Amino acid sequence: MKKLVMLFVSAFIFNASFAQEKTVEVGGAPMYPSKNIVQNAVNSKDHTTLVAAVKAAGLVETLQSAGPFTVFAPTNAAFDKLPAGTVETLVKPENKGTLTTVLTYHVVAGKMDSKAIAEAIKAGSGTATFKTVQGGTLKVTMKGKNLILTDEKGGTSTVTIKDVYQSNGVIHVIDTVVMPG
């Protein structure tokens, strides 16, 4: 009986610690700041394509590391905007290099929440330019209260959910896949 009570108390304390975390809901699931990017992303029903792509590119271990990383995370709907067959082609083993290039273009080293991004935009007289892990650049501006990304090809994406804090960085959900030049 004593073991059962201890187990119950331990489970309660564990669940209470998650309940006290300030979570943001993404894709129908709470995103816990104590979990890493991958541990949270796998629970979002809006990011199943991104998670599959990260696995196919072999980036799971990297995105579970200490980081910190800022990830601009496209939704399934964002991937659906790509030409028909693009995702299916990218996740093939022979296209791993191209897929890795596209995915790492969505990642900036460091933890850049919306406040830090807004400060960089202000310091840049209306535009902030960030170097991605892929080596390219993403430009970020503001349109009203919205953060707008512009990729190297001139395509744009809007941040739809900002400041989803993770143990190893921060995620900003975006509505369009951004592409390197």
Secondary structure, DSSP 8 states (H G I E B T S, - for coil): -HHHHHHHHHHHHHHHHHHHS--EEETTEEE-TTS-HHHHHTT-GGGHHHHHHHHHHT-HHHHHSS--EEEEEE-HHHHHTS-TTHHHHHTSGGGHHHHHHHHHTTEEES---HHHHHHHHHHTTT-EEEE-TTS-EEEEEEETTEEEEE-TTS-EEEEEEEEEEETTEEEEEESS-----
